[in-house]
């Protein structure tokens, strides 16, 4: 897989800013991505989030809709 620069903006958001951003969007306009480990995901997650552990993301990035913004959580 080749990774290219698509000139898309990457931002870090505070929890408050993320909540504000999500409340102003419709579900069809963004993807909520959970990048935690399987054990963490099993203990609880946000309904509707796509689960792709961070170490697997490069190989599975094709599962994400490139036309939608991605809000990923968390990057500890």
VMD Tcl script that builds the backbone (N, CA, C; Angstrom):
set m [mol new atoms 228]
animate dup $m
set s [atomselect $m all]
$s set {name element resname resid chain x y z} {
  {N N UNK 1 A 0.845 -1.175 0.000}
  {CA C UNK 1 A 0.000 0.000 0.000}
  {C C UNK 1 A 0.890 1.238 0.000}
  {N N UNK 2 A 0.549 2.181 -0.832}
  {CA C UNK 2 A 1.288 3.434 -0.898}
  {C C UNK 2 A 0.532 4.494 -0.117}
  {N N UNK 3 A 1.254 5.226 0.695}
  {CA C UNK 3 A 0.644 6.318 1.451}
  {C C UNK 3 A 1.014 7.615 0.760}
  {N N UNK 4 A 0.009 8.414 0.464}
  {CA C UNK 4 A 0.257 9.685 -0.205}
  {C C UNK 4 A -0.258 10.822 0.642}
  {N N UNK 5 A 0.272 11.986 0.414}
  {CA C UNK 5 A -0.190 13.183 1.107}
  {C C UNK 5 A -1.385 13.724 0.350}
  {N N UNK 6 A -2.525 13.718 0.978}
  {CA C UNK 6 A -3.734 14.205 0.327}
  {C C UNK 6 A -4.026 15.656 0.696}
  {N N UNK 7 A -3.102 16.256 1.422}
  {CA C UNK 7 A -3.260 17.648 1.851}
  {C C UNK 7 A -4.497 17.860 2.717}
  {N N UNK 8 A -4.934 16.803 3.391}
  {CA C UNK 8 A -6.056 16.938 4.306}
  {C C UNK 8 A -5.532 17.381 5.655}
  {N N UNK 9 A -6.292 18.208 6.316}
  {CA C UNK 9 A -5.883 18.785 7.588}
  {C C UNK 9 A -6.050 17.771 8.722}
  {N N UNK 10 A -5.038 17.681 9.578}
  {CA C UNK 10 A -5.094 16.832 10.765}
  {C C UNK 10 A -5.024 17.751 11.974}
  {N N UNK 11 A -5.978 17.605 12.875}
  {CA C UNK 11 A -6.034 18.440 14.068}
  {C C UNK 11 A -6.177 17.578 15.309}
  {N N UNK 12 A -5.682 18.071 16.420}
  {CA C UNK 12 A -5.949 17.477 17.722}
  {C C UNK 12 A -7.031 18.317 18.373}
  {N N UNK 13 A -8.048 17.660 18.896}
  {CA C UNK 13 A -9.148 18.372 19.529}
  {C C UNK 13 A -9.252 17.980 20.993}
  {N N UNK 14 A -9.625 18.927 21.814}
  {CA C UNK 14 A -9.933 18.617 23.212}
  {C C UNK 14 A -11.263 17.869 23.222}
  {N N UNK 15 A -11.572 17.226 24.328}
  {CA C UNK 15 A -12.847 16.520 24.451}
  {C C UNK 15 A -13.999 17.495 24.235}
  {N N UNK 16 A -13.891 18.678 24.811}
  {CA C UNK 16 A -14.946 19.677 24.676}
  {C C UNK 16 A -15.127 20.090 23.222}
  {N N UNK 17 A -14.017 20.323 22.523}
  {CA C UNK 17 A -14.068 20.730 21.123}
  {C C UNK 17 A -14.635 19.596 20.260}
  {N N UNK 18 A -14.255 18.357 20.552}
  {CA C UNK 18 A -14.770 17.209 19.797}
  {C C UNK 18 A -16.280 17.084 19.983}
  {N N UNK 19 A -16.768 17.248 21.212}
  {CA C UNK 19 A -18.210 17.187 21.468}
  {C C UNK 19 A -18.936 18.279 20.700}
  {N N UNK 20 A -18.370 19.463 20.699}
  {CA C UNK 20 A -18.950 20.591 19.970}
  {C C UNK 20 A -18.992 20.293 18.470}
  {N N UNK 21 A -17.899 19.755 17.952}
  {CA C UNK 21 A -17.803 19.431 16.534}
  {C C UNK 21 A -18.826 18.363 16.152}
  {N N UNK 22 A -18.908 17.293 16.951}
  {CA C UNK 22 A -19.831 16.196 16.670}
  {C C UNK 22 A -21.276 16.672 16.739}
  {N N UNK 23 A -21.607 17.504 17.701}
  {CA C UNK 23 A -22.988 17.960 17.845}
  {C C UNK 23 A -23.433 18.812 16.655}
  {N N UNK 24 A -22.489 19.391 15.934}
  {CA C UNK 24 A -22.825 20.199 14.768}
  {C C UNK 24 A -22.812 19.420 13.469}
  {N N UNK 25 A -22.496 18.135 13.527}
  {CA C UNK 25 A -22.410 17.303 12.316}
  {C C UNK 25 A -23.517 16.264 12.297}
  {N N UNK 26 A -23.810 15.770 11.114}
  {CA C UNK 26 A -24.713 14.630 10.971}
  {C C UNK 26 A -23.841 13.391 10.834}
  {N N UNK 27 A -24.311 12.235 11.267}
  {CA C UNK 27 A -23.537 11.007 11.210}
  {C C UNK 27 A -22.997 10.677 9.835}
  {N N UNK 28 A -23.690 11.121 8.803}
  {CA C UNK 28 A -23.256 10.813 7.440}
  {C C UNK 28 A -22.048 11.647 7.015}
  {N N UNK 29 A -21.709 12.669 7.788}
  {CA C UNK 29 A -20.646 13.581 7.391}
  {C C UNK 29 A -19.278 13.226 7.965}
  {N N UNK 30 A -19.223 12.312 8.909}
  {CA C UNK 30 A -17.944 11.928 9.491}
  {C C UNK 30 A -17.979 10.491 9.971}
  {N N UNK 31 A -16.793 9.953 10.183}
  {CA C UNK 31 A -16.630 8.602 10.705}
  {C C UNK 31 A -16.003 8.717 12.082}
  {N N UNK 32 A -16.561 8.031 13.041}
  {CA C UNK 32 A -15.993 7.968 14.381}
  {C C UNK 32 A -15.150 6.709 14.438}
  {N N UNK 33 A -13.859 6.866 14.697}
  {CA C UNK 33 A -12.906 5.759 14.639}
  {C C UNK 33 A -12.293 5.499 16.006}
  {N N UNK 34 A -12.488 4.294 16.507}
  {CA C UNK 34 A -11.915 3.870 17.787}
  {C C UNK 34 A -10.626 3.120 17.483}
  {N N UNK 35 A -9.490 3.672 17.910}
  {CA C UNK 35 A -8.188 3.069 17.607}
  {C C UNK 35 A -7.535 2.406 18.821}
  {N N UNK 36 A -8.335 2.152 19.850}
  {CA C UNK 36 A -7.785 1.510 21.043}
  {C C UNK 36 A -7.531 0.038 20.802}
  {N N UNK 37 A -6.994 -0.622 21.801}
  {CA C UNK 37 A -6.717 -2.057 21.736}
  {C C UNK 37 A -8.013 -2.836 21.980}
  {N N UNK 38 A -8.097 -4.089 21.503}
  {CA C UNK 38 A -9.327 -4.877 21.658}
  {C C UNK 38 A -9.835 -4.959 23.097}
  {N N UNK 39 A -8.929 -5.106 24.052}
  {CA C UNK 39 A -9.349 -5.197 25.457}
  {C C UNK 39 A -10.045 -3.910 25.901}
  {N N UNK 40 A -9.530 -2.784 25.464}
  {CA C UNK 40 A -10.131 -1.493 25.817}
  {C C UNK 40 A -11.495 -1.344 25.152}
  {N N UNK 41 A -11.587 -1.742 23.895}
  {CA C UNK 41 A -12.846 -1.640 23.153}
  {C C UNK 41 A -13.936 -2.468 23.820}
  {N N UNK 42 A -13.567 -3.674 24.279}
  {CA C UNK 42 A -14.537 -4.568 24.912}
  {C C UNK 42 A -15.105 -3.999 26.201}
  {N N UNK 43 A -14.328 -3.162 26.901}
  {CA C UNK 43 A -14.809 -2.599 28.171}
  {C C UNK 43 A -15.808 -1.474 27.956}
  {N N UNK 44 A -15.938 -1.010 26.727}
  {CA C UNK 44 A -16.901 0.039 26.408}
  {C C UNK 44 A -16.424 0.875 25.246}
  {N N UNK 45 A -17.373 1.309 24.438}
  {CA C UNK 45 A -17.046 2.141 23.286}
  {C C UNK 45 A -18.254 2.983 22.893}
  {N N UNK 46 A -18.022 3.946 22.041}
  {CA C UNK 46 A -19.092 4.819 21.572}
  {C C UNK 46 A -19.869 4.072 20.492}
  {N N UNK 47 A -21.192 3.954 20.661}
  {CA C UNK 47 A -22.001 3.256 19.655}
  {C C UNK 47 A -21.808 3.883 18.265}
  {N N UNK 48 A -21.674 3.033 17.281}
  {CA C UNK 48 A -21.520 3.500 15.913}
  {C C UNK 48 A -20.083 3.712 15.479}
  {N N UNK 49 A -19.153 3.633 16.416}
  {CA C UNK 49 A -17.739 3.829 16.076}
  {C C UNK 49 A -17.214 2.624 15.304}
  {N N UNK 50 A -16.335 2.892 14.358}
  {CA C UNK 50 A -15.634 1.832 13.652}
  {C C UNK 50 A -14.407 1.487 14.485}
  {N N UNK 51 A -14.182 0.197 14.696}
  {CA C UNK 51 A -13.057 -0.239 15.518}
  {C C UNK 51 A -11.929 -0.753 14.652}
  {N N UNK 52 A -10.811 -0.030 14.654}
  {CA C UNK 52 A -9.583 -0.464 13.997}
  {C C UNK 52 A -8.438 -0.117 14.951}
  {N N UNK 53 A -7.832 -1.100 15.602}
  {CA C UNK 53 A -6.726 -0.803 16.513}
  {C C UNK 53 A -5.618 -0.032 15.791}
  {N N UNK 54 A -5.021 0.907 16.470}
  {CA C UNK 54 A -4.007 1.761 15.858}
  {C C UNK 54 A -2.908 0.984 15.133}
  {N N UNK 55 A -2.374 -0.107 15.703}
  {CA C UNK 55 A -1.328 -0.841 14.971}
  {C C UNK 55 A -1.809 -1.429 13.639}
  {N N UNK 56 A -3.113 -1.595 13.465}
  {CA C UNK 56 A -3.679 -2.171 12.247}
  {C C UNK 56 A -4.134 -1.123 11.238}
  {N N UNK 57 A -4.086 0.131 11.610}
  {CA C UNK 57 A -4.705 1.182 10.804}
  {C C UNK 57 A -4.127 1.293 9.397}
  {N N UNK 58 A -2.809 1.241 9.239}
  {CA C UNK 58 A -2.213 1.372 7.906}
  {C C UNK 58 A -2.759 0.304 6.954}
  {N N UNK 59 A -2.859 -0.916 7.423}
  {CA C UNK 59 A -3.340 -2.003 6.579}
  {C C UNK 59 A -4.840 -1.992 6.345}
  {N N UNK 60 A -5.575 -1.245 7.158}
  {CA C UNK 60 A -7.031 -1.255 7.047}
  {C C UNK 60 A -7.619 0.104 6.688}
  {N N UNK 61 A -6.775 1.060 6.363}
  {CA C UNK 61 A -7.253 2.414 6.072}
  {C C UNK 61 A -8.262 2.428 4.921}
  {N N UNK 62 A -8.195 1.463 4.037}
  {CA C UNK 62 A -9.138 1.365 2.933}
  {C C UNK 62 A -10.569 1.117 3.380}
  {N N UNK 63 A -10.774 0.739 4.638}
  {CA C UNK 63 A -12.118 0.520 5.173}
  {C C UNK 63 A -12.814 1.827 5.507}
  {N N UNK 64 A -12.062 2.926 5.501}
  {CA C UNK 64 A -12.633 4.235 5.830}
  {C C UNK 64 A -13.055 4.961 4.564}
  {N N UNK 65 A -14.138 5.687 4.646}
  {CA C UNK 65 A -14.650 6.445 3.505}
  {C C UNK 65 A -13.797 7.696 3.322}
  {N N UNK 66 A -13.057 7.806 2.224}
  {CA C UNK 66 A -12.176 8.959 2.030}
  {C C UNK 66 A -12.927 10.274 1.831}
  {N N UNK 67 A -14.224 10.203 1.577}
  {CA C UNK 67 A -15.010 11.417 1.382}
  {C C UNK 67 A -15.485 12.016 2.709}
  {N N UNK 68 A -15.287 11.282 3.795}
  {CA C UNK 68 A -15.773 11.745 5.101}
  {C C UNK 68 A -14.609 12.112 6.018}
  {N N UNK 69 A -14.852 13.090 6.876}
  {CA C UNK 69 A -13.885 13.431 7.921}
  {C C UNK 69 A -13.833 12.262 8.906}
  {N N UNK 70 A -12.683 12.052 9.522}
  {CA C UNK 70 A -12.512 10.981 10.501}
  {C C UNK 70 A -12.184 11.602 11.852}
  {N N UNK 71 A -12.955 11.237 12.850}
  {CA C UNK 71 A -12.689 11.650 14.225}
  {C C UNK 71 A -12.242 10.393 14.960}
  {N N UNK 72 A -10.940 10.313 15.255}
  {CA C UNK 72 A -10.367 9.137 15.897}
  {C C UNK 72 A -10.174 9.385 17.385}
  {N N UNK 73 A -10.336 8.331 18.177}
  {CA C UNK 73 A -10.108 8.439 19.616}
  {C C UNK 73 A -9.553 7.152 20.164}
  {N N UNK 74 A -8.882 7.155 21.306}
  {CA C UNK 74 A -7.897 8.152 21.717}
  {C C UNK 74 A -6.508 7.740 21.265}
  {N N UNK 75 A -5.618 8.653 21.272}
  {CA C UNK 75 A -4.204 8.393 20.971}
  {C C UNK 75 A -3.425 8.561 22.248}
  {N N UNK 76 A -3.402 7.609 23.103}
  {CA C UNK 76 A -2.705 7.750 24.387}
  {C C UNK 76 A -1.236 7.801 24.223}
}
mol reanalyze $m
mol bondsrecalc $m
mol representation Tube
mol addrep $m
